Amino acid sequence: MKTSSNGIELIKRFEGLELEAYQDIAGIWTIGYGHTGADVKEGMKISQREAEELLKQDLKSREDAVSRLASASLNQNEFDALVSFVYNVGAEAFKNSTARRRLNSGDRVGAAEALTWWNKATVNGVLREVTGLTRRRAAERALFLEPVNPPIVNNNDKVAENSRITPVEDAPRRPNLAESRSIQGAVLTGGAGVAASSIGKDSAEELSSLETDIAEGGGTTVEEAPSDGGDTGAPPTTGGEELAGGGETGEAGTAGDAGASEAAGSTTGGGATGEDAEGVTIFDSIPDHSAEADDTTETTATGAPRPSAHETHAVDAQVQLALMILIIVGVLYIVFARIDDWWRYRR
């Protein structure tokens, strides 16, 4: 397909004719009807006939690009509008554009609307809207949507092509709130906040339960089994009887004490002294249960150390609760804002 005279006139009207090379607003050297390239240099001059030839050469590559990239069938006006568009933005930009994706998916009205989005340019390092581009995109959109054949007015099966039907205003809105990425992000944020709060709550409850067990004696303790000799820590009463040689218990205990003193002073033995030394040996071999009892008491006291970071964990839990409240408030605000935007959507 070739560009018609209407398309060529549209391009000429917006490109303008310059017979001497100049730099456009983007700093690119240009000549003729918007011709650019390595052959355009400062001080270059051409005639109008040469400008027409350059335009024909430039149109050929743009026409090939539109035919290659547009998979949908095009009428003449749609083709002319797209050639003008590609002549201005380039084939690569059209390839990656929303207009092309919509056109190839069958959304022609959406494709025409997407053409108007290309009305900004970087001027002196700043991206801004250019009035000339806005007007050109509007003209291309109008040409793209202009029917080639007369409109059908009496065939009910061709409602989509009937321009005489009574219109009503219906501002475009998003079909589904769930498609909004803002709401999806808000839901994820809220879920994360609730999860963080739950973790903090569980941590505080576990710490409180541990402290309660410790306070009620539920911690780990060490108990000593009773010895075979009877009461723990008390020496057997029969020892005194053996020392006394059948005498009274009190005397045997006294003799045993005396024997212990004498045994400490000498190693000779005889008579009562030998019995005292033997008594010392007997009493020294008895385990010191009182010392073990002391050890047991100390182990019980330190078996399950009381957590010293309880206050810190409690504060952390409170902070997490406060953060959760803030997150919920933020989520509600985002949802409200997105609903309002969806209701007032006008793009």
Number of C-alpha atoms within 10 A of each C-alpha: 12 14 20 12 10 14 22 17 12 17 24 17 12 17 19 11 16 18 16 16 21 19 13 12 12 11 10 14 20 22 28 27 22 22 20 17 10 6 11 18 17 13 8 14 16 13 12 13 10 13 20 15 14 17 19 13 12 16 20 13 15 21 21 14 20 22 17 10 16 17 14 14 11 17 14 19 22 22 23 27 28 30 28 27 24 21 22 20 11 15 20 11 14 22 17 11 16 18 23 26 20 17 20 16 13 14 14 20 14 16 22 26 19 19 24 20 16 18 17 16 15 12 14 10 8 9 10 12 15 15 11 13 18 16 14 23 24 18 16 25 23 16 22 25 16 14 14 12 7 8 12 15 13 10 9 10 9 11 13 9 15 16 11 11 10 6 7 6 5 7 10 12 14 14 9 8 15 10 10 15 11 16 20 14 13 20 17 13 17 21 15 14 20 19 13 16 21 16 14 20 19 12 16 20 14 11 16 16 12 16 19 13 13 17 11 8 13 12 18 14 15 13 10 10 7 11 11 7 11 10 11 17 17 13 16 12 10 10 17 23 17 19 27 21 12 10 12 13 18 12 14 23 20 15 20 28 16 18 23 21 14 18 20 11 9 9 10 10 15 9 7 16 19 17 21 27 25 19 25 22 13 14 15 11 8 13 14 13 17 12 11 14 15 10 12 15 15 13 15 15 14 12 14 17 11 13 12 8 9 14 11 10 17 18 13 16 22 16 14 20 19 13 16 22 16 14 19 19 13 15 20 16 13 17 18 13 14 18 15 11 13 17 13 12 13 11 8
